[in-house]
């Protein structure tokens, strides 16, 4: 294959990770409230910049940077440090971490490393990690249905570098067999 020419890349992605046990997905009151607030302020898809009317579906919010199913394994002190450093924007930087940590506990557990050494690790565990995780103002990204869960386009279906290619690709680029890149108000009627 000559990579200097436009060429199709077909990936078969197999992911084998251990997800922590977690309660079934429910729409929490904080998610419902902050989803509405986020979409009211940020009313275009983060990838293609289309509105709900332009995409033909209500806008959705994607848990970002912390995926909901991973909440039980996250070291939120690491998340807090990145948020306070501005890594995820002003809202995450200004999040009420004191309230978040209220009622937290510590957990000590043994970690066996690759060389079979064992280390005792202690971490702080929030009483309710979903105060952050389900708050779409600090842990959310607005996406159209296609760029959230769509085949060959969605955040849940594609490697992140390809999602960034969709977001920043040149207008009119034929990204997939069914997708020509556009950016919001550049959408041409079908």
N, C-alpha and C positions, 0 to 999 in steps of 0.2 A: 504494500500500500504506500502510495506517495502522500505523505502527510502535508506537503506544501499545497495541495489542492483541497477544496472542500470535500469532506468525506463523512460518511455516516459512522457513528460509534454506537454499537449495540452493547449494552452492559447487562450482564446477569449478576445481580447483586444478591449475595447471600450474607445475611447478618446473623451472627451467633453470639449473643450477649445474654447475661443473666439479669433480667429485670427483677427488681424487688417486688415482693408481694404488696398489693395495694387494694384498697376498696374499689368496687366497680365505679366507673365514671358517672358522676351526677353533676347537675348544674347547681352549684352552690350559690347562695344569695350574693356573695361578693363577686363571683364570676358574672352573674346575670347583670348586676348593677354596673360593674366596671366595663363589661363588654359594650353595653349601650353607650356609656360615656366615651369610651375609646373610639367607637365607630362614628359617633357624633362629631368628634374633633378630627379624626384621622379617617376621612371618608373615601379613601382610595386604596386599592390593593398595593401593598408594599412592592410587589414585583412588577406588575404591568401598569399600575396607576389608574386602572379602570374603577369607576364608581359601581355601586350595586346596579344601577339602571343600565350602565354600559356592559356589565358582565352578564346581566340577565338573572342574577341570583343575589340574595342578601349577602352582604360582606360577613366574613367569619373572622374570628380571632384565634390565632395559633399561640399556644404557650411557648414563649421565647424570652429569655434563654433557657429556662428550666421546663422541660417537657413534664407534663403532669404525672405520667406513669413512673417517672424517675424520682419523684419528690422524697420518697422514703430512703433514698441512698445518698442524698446530696449533703455535702458539708456546707451549710449555709453561712458559716463564717467566711469561707472562700468567696461565696456569692456576694456577701455583704462587702467585702473588700473591693471587689471589682465594681460593684454598684456605686460605692462611695467614691471610687476613683473616676467615675463618670463613664465607665465602659458601656453602660446601657442607657445613657441619657439622663436628663435632669430629674425626671419623675422617679426613676430608680435610685438616683443619688440622694434624693430627698425623702425616700421611703422611711416610715417610722419604725426603725429597727428596734428601738427601745420597747415599743408595744409588741413587736414581733417576738422578741426574746422573753417577754413576760411569761412566767410559768415554765420556762425551759428547764430541762434536766441535763445531766451528763450521762454518757454511756461509755463504759470501758469494755473493750473487746480485744481478743487476740487475733493478730494478723500473722499468717505464715507466708513468708516471702518466697520467691523463686529458689533461693539458696537454702530453704528449709529453716532459716532462722525465724524465731517467733518474737514478735514485739507486742507489747500492750499499748493500745491506742485509746485515748480518751477524747471524746468529742462532745460538743454541746448540741443538744437536740431540741428544736423548738416544740412547744406544746401543740401548735397548729401550723405546719409548714404551708398550708393552703392560704394563709393570710397573705403570703407573697405569691405563691404559685398561681392561684386563681385570680389574682389582681391584674387584670389586663392593662391597667395604666402603667404598671411597672414590669410586668412579665407577659406582655402580649404584643403581637404583631398582627396588623390587619391584612387579610388576604381575601381575594375572591375565591370562589369554590374551586375553580380550576387550579389555582396556584396553592391551594391548601391541600386538597386530597385528590386532584386530578391525575389520571394516568399520564406518564411521560411529562408532567409539568408540576405536580404538587410537591410541596415541602415534605410531605410524608412519603413520597414515592421516589424522590431523586436525591442523589448526593448533593450536598450543599454547594459545592463549586459550580455545579450545573444550574442550580437555582440562581446563583449570582450571575451566571452567564445570561439567563433569561432577564434578570433585572437590568443589567447594564449593557446588554447586547444592542447593536445598531438597529434602528428602526427599519423594518422591512426584511430583516434577516430571516431566512427560512430555517428555524431552529429545529423543528421536527416535521414529519410528514404532514401534520395537521396544524402546526402553529407557526405563524409569521409574527415576529416580535413587533410590538407597538407599545406606546407609553401614554396611557390615559387619553387625553383629549386628541391624540393622534389616531384613535381608533377609527377605521373607515367602515361604513355600513356594509353588511354582507350583501 
